[in-house]
Structures are given as structure tokens and as C-alpha cells.
Amino acid sequence: MPQTDIARPPRHIVDGFSGIGTAIIASMMRSEFNILRHVAVGLHTLTPGRHAVGTAVTLQFLPRREDVVSGTQEEAIERRSALWASIMTVGEGDILVVDARGHMQTGVAGEMLMTGIHARGGRGLVADGCIRDYAPAREIGLPIFARGATPANAGFFELYPWDYNVPVGCGNILIMPGDIVVADDDGVIVIPPSIAEELLALCQNKTESEVFEKLMISRTGNVAKYHPLSQEGRREYEAWVAAGRPMDPSWQPPKV
């Protein structure tokens, strides 16, 4: 049965990932928590440059069987399905995550439904399937990550929107209602709430150190020293932090 009341992580923890790229998050989850299956496979951005961070509301499609779901009066049936129910569950700060089984003839949402997600405060749509109305969808303001676009709607072919706010497989990874989802031009990542606070601190530190790494590599080209930081590079980084993180090209690390 769907969960109508999702246990959402604290908003300040979720929002903390807004300035952090998925590449850094992926590195930290792998190296510090040994969580390897966290990156959705086959999904890409349909709205380049838009970063999505939010709490997962899930929608599950299953194969259609004619004796269970009639093929007639399609839209009327969909209105009574989990598709509409899942969208009406989306609240401020949520991302709708759709398990459409990688099906390329399933348009999980079109312009009107995506407008509804955006209007309800949703921060993104992540779909292991396709969307409809691709051109106007890009203008809604909703970050969209999917396998592609199709003219077909959600139930014309082989699948039916069966359940919502249940565990789903999206892009070959498990996503639970209430998980934190982060998506950008590199891809889509799921973060278990149980590690989110510790992971956020690690990612913030890594993001800061990479500012220094890039600064010094751009000046010296010395990748071996600065990425990852060698012992000498680490001492220089600590001196840079102590000096107030100067970006002035005239700043030089102290002689050791």
C-alpha cells in the first residue's frame, strides 16, 4: 500500500546539497560509505543547466494485462490511477521519481501534469521512461531527467501506473519514498537519509578543497600535487583556508 505520509528528511539537510555536484556526491558515497549502487543508469537531463534536489515521491508502473486494466476510456482510467494520485502527493521540495521500466513508449507525464508538479512546489521529475510535450516542458521551469520523449501517453501501450509511494527501481537503482534525490547534467543520484547529514559535511569539505585544487592546477598544471592533494598540497590548502580562501592571483602558498 502507498505511504500517504512520507518521512521526509530535515529541509536544511536536503537543501544543503543544492550547491554540490553529483560527481562529488558519488565519490563520497563510494569512498566513505561503500554505497556503490546510487547512480541511475540511462537517464539524462532534458533541461540542461538545471540542478534538482529534493525528497522522493515515487510512482510505479507495471505491465498491463487486459483483464485487469481495460484499454478503453484511457484518460478516465488514468485519472483514477496512481499517476494522478502521485502528483497530488507532491509537495514543496519533492521530486517525483517514476519507475517506467525503461519503456520508450511510455510518456509518464505531459505538459499539464508537469505544470501541476511545478505548481505544487515540486523540484523535479525523474523518470525511467519518457515524457510528452518536450518543447513546452522545457519552458515550465521544472528540472526533468528521463530517457527521452515520446508522443505516447502513460498507458496507451504496455504499462499502467499501478502504485505510488512504494519502493521503486529507477535507472537500475532502488529509490524509497523519502530518499534524497540529487540530479544535474552529470546524472541522477539517490542518497539514503540515514547518511545524509554526514555525507553533506564531507561533500561540503570536498567542494571547498576542489576550489583550491582547481585554482592551483590552473596556475601550475601540477595535477600530481593537487589532485588529489599530496601532503605538501594539503599543507598549502590549510594555509589557504587560514588566509581566508583568497582567489587573488597574487596569493602564493607559504614556503615550507
N, C-alpha and C positions, 0 to 999 in steps of 0.2 A: 504494500500500500504506500502511496506517496506521503512524504512528510510535508504537512502544510505549514509547520513552524520550524524553519531551518535554524540550527545553531550556528550563528554567524560569528566569525572571529571579531575581536575589537576593531573598530573602524580605523583607529590610528595605526594599527599594525598593518592592515590591508593597504591603507593609503601610503604607508611608508615605502612600499615597493614601486610607487609611481615614477620615481626618478631613476630606477635601476633597470638595466637591460637584461633581457632573458639570458644572454650569454654568460653574464656574471652569475646569475642565479643558478644556471645549470652547472657551472663549475663548482660552486659552493655545495650544492646538493650532492654532487658526485663525490667530491673530495672530503667533505666534512660529515656527511650523513650516510654515505654509501647508498643513496637512493638513485637508482640508475634509470628506472622507467618513469620518467617525468616529463618527457618532451613528446607532444603529439606529432605523429608521423603523417605526412601527406597534406597537412593543412597549410595555407599560406594567406597572407593578408590580401584582402580585396580593397582596402583603404590605406594605401601606403602612407607612412608617417604618423599614423595614429596608434598610440600606446594604450592598451586596455588593461586595467587592473580592477578586479572585483571578486565577489563571492559567487560561487557556482549555484545556479538554479538549473536542474537537469531535465532533459526531455529524452525519452527513449522511444525510438521507432523499432517495430518488429515486422517480420514478413507478414504480408496479408494472406489470409485464407478466406475463400469466398463464402463459406458457410458461417464465418464469424463476423466479417465486415463486408457489407454489400457494396458493390461498385456503383450503385445508383445514388443520385442526390448527394454528390460528393461533398459540396461545401457545407450542406446542412449536417452531414455526419461529422465533418471535421470540427464544426462548432461545438459539438458535444464531446469532442475527443480531448486527449491530453495536450494537444497543441495549443488550443485557446487557454486551457487551464494553466499551463506552464507560464504563458505570457502574463496572465493575470496574477501570477505569483511573484513575478519580477518586481523588486522594489529598488529604492535608491541604493546604488553601489553594487548591484548584482550583475552577473554576466550569465546569459542563457547559453548553456552547453548542450548540444544536440548530438545524440548518437543516432546517425542515419546509416550506419553500417557501411559507410564509404560509397553509398549508392549515388551514381552520377545522374539519375533521372528523378531524383527526389529533391524538389525545391522546398526546403524546410520552412522558409518564410519569404514573403514578398514585401513590397514597399509598404503596404498598410500595416502589416504585423511588425515590421522593423521600426516603423514610425511609432507604433504603440510601445515597443520595448524602450525606445529612446525617451518618449514622453513620460514613462513611468520611472525614469531615473536609472534605467539600465546602462551599464558602461560598456557593453559589447555583446556580440553574438559570435559564438564559436561552434562550428557545425562540421561534423564528419559526413558531409554531403554537400549539396549546392544551395544557392539562394536563387530567387527570381528577381526580376526588375533591377538588374545590375546597375544600369546607368543612373536612375533616380536614387537607388540605395546609397550610392557613394555621396550623395548630397545631404543625407539625413543628419550626419554628424555622429553616427553610431559606428565604432570600430567593428569591422567584420572580418572574420577569419574562417575560411571554408575551403572546400576542394575546387570550387568553381561556380559557374552559373548555368541555369537551365530555364527554358520556358515552362517546364512541367511544374505542377503544384505538388503539395505534400503527399497526396495519396492517389494520384492517377495511375500509378504503375504497381510496384511490388510491395511497398511498405505502408504501414499505418502508424500514426502517432499513438502509442499504446499506453504509456505511463509517464509520470513526471515526479521529480524529486526522489528518484531512486538512484542507486549506483549505476553508472553507465561506462561503456568503453567508447572513448572518443579519440580517434587517431592512434588506436592501439595502446592507450593508457587508461587506467582506472581513474575516474573522477567521481567524487562523492558530493552530494549536496552539502554546501557549506565550505568546501575546499576553496582555497585562494587560487585564482587563475590570473596569470600574467601573460600578455601577448603583445608582440611588437613585430617589426619587419623581419626579424630572425625566426619567429615561430611562436608556439603556444606552450606554456609550462603550467603544471599543476603543483601547488605547494600544500602539503598537509598542515592544517592549523596547529598541530602539536609541536611542530618545529619552527613555526613562522617567526616568533619573536627572536629566537637565537639566530636563525638564518638571516633575518633582516639586519641585525647588528653586524654579522660577518660580511654581508653584501655591501653595507654602507662603508665599512672599513676598506673593502676591496675596491669599491668605486673611487674612493679618495686616493688610495695608493696608485691606482691606474692613471689618475690625473698627473701625478708626479712622474710615473713611468713614461707616459707619452711625452711630457714636457722634456724630459732628459733624453729620450731617444730621438726626438725631433732635433735636438741640439747636437747630439754626439753620434747618433747612429749605432750606439753600443747596445744592441739588443741583449747580448750575453750578460751584461752587467745589470741591466734594468728590467728585464722581463724573462723570468721572474726576478725579483730583486735579489742580488747577491748580498753577502754580508756587508760589503762596502756600500752597495747601493741602499741597503736598509738603513745604515747609519746616516747616509745623506738624506734619505726620506725623513727620518726622525728630526734631523736638523731643519729640514724644510718646513715640517709641521711646527716646530718650535719657533721658527721665524715668522709664523703667521700665514704659511702657504702662499708665498709670493709668486706671482706669474710674470713679474718683470724679467725681461730677457737678461738684464744685467746681474740678476742674482746668481751667485756661484756657491756650490757646496763648500763647507769649510775644509781646509786641508787636514788630513788625518795623519 
